[in-house]
Amino acid sequence: MTSSTQTPFTTLPANREAVLRVMPMPADANIHGDVFGGWIMSQVDIAGSIPAARRAAGRVATVAVNAFQFKQPVFVGDLLSFYAAIVKTGTTSVTVSVEVYAERQRLDAEVVKVTEATLTYVATDEARRSRPLPIL
């Protein structure tokens, strides 16, 4: 889970807006203050669904987690910023790349990329059946 070669950044990615920002709390972690991977995965899913739902102009459902890599641990008190961008669209599907950066809440400012993932969502109708994406 920890990569000793990961170089800390001094700032968050420029010219990109985070789709989600959240700070994990003690209930999201084990007794040592390490945030559960499943909690991070659920937040990544939420962040990825935001551009997918915008592109689908409505409801989407997660159909695949294509890739998921934990690069650094996340700790209680880290401020997480989630950046999501559409990388591919199909007839009914939207594939989204999500990058997560942590601002460590310590005396010296440190920003590290902690997670990156690729997820696929499908546009669904009111009956939760797949439907075509609207034409742009």
Summary of the structure (lengths in Angstrom):
residues: 136
radius of gyration: 16.0
end to end distance: 40.0
largest distance: 51.0
contacts: 400
relative contact order: 0.25
helix: 17%
strand: 43%
